[in-house]
Amino acid sequence: MQLKKIRLDKGLSIPKLSEVSGIPVRTLEDIERRGDCRVSTALKLAQTLEVSMDELCRPGDE
């Protein structure tokens, strides 16, 4: 999952992404650590970050 890379590319901290997406900070930290999440959460993140699900869910180097 490319969440951390996309988030950093857009200049967002985890707390700021939490604020704009409505997803708790702890959940975002867990997603970045594990590299996976529920489809509904991924959809919300993709919409918030204005990226496709394919881009968000592409395997990363994290």
N, C-alpha and C positions, 0 to 999 in steps of 0.2 A: 504494500500500500504506500502511496506517495504523499500521505497527509503532511508529514513534517516538511518535506521539500516544498510542497505547494504553499503551505502556511508561511514558511520562511521567505519564499519568493515573493509573497504578497505583503510581507512586512508585518505579519500578525503574530502576537504573542498567544500563548495558550489561553490566558485569561480573556484577551480581547476576542479570540475566536469563540470562546465559550459564551461571552456576552452577546455576540451577534448571531450565533447559531442556536442558542438555548440549550446547548449540550454541556453538561457539567464538566468542570475542569478535570476532575478525576477520570471521567470517561475518556476525554481526549488524551490524557496522559497514558491511559491503558491502551488505547488504540495505537498510539505512536510506538509504544513499547512492544505490543503483541503483533501489530501489523494486520489486524482484522477487526471486524465489527459487524453488527446487524445490518442487514440491507437497508432498513428504514433509517438508520443512523448515517450510513454512507450516502443515501439519497439526500438527506438534509445537509450533510457536509458539502456534497457536490454542488447543490443549489447555492449554498452560502458562499462557497469559494468560486462560483461561476466557472466550474470545470465539468467535463463529462464524467460519468461513472467510470468509463474505460480509463481515462487519465488518472483519476483518483485511485482506482483499484489495481493499477498496473504494479506488478512486483517491483520492489525497489531495492536499494543497496543498504537500507536501514538496518 
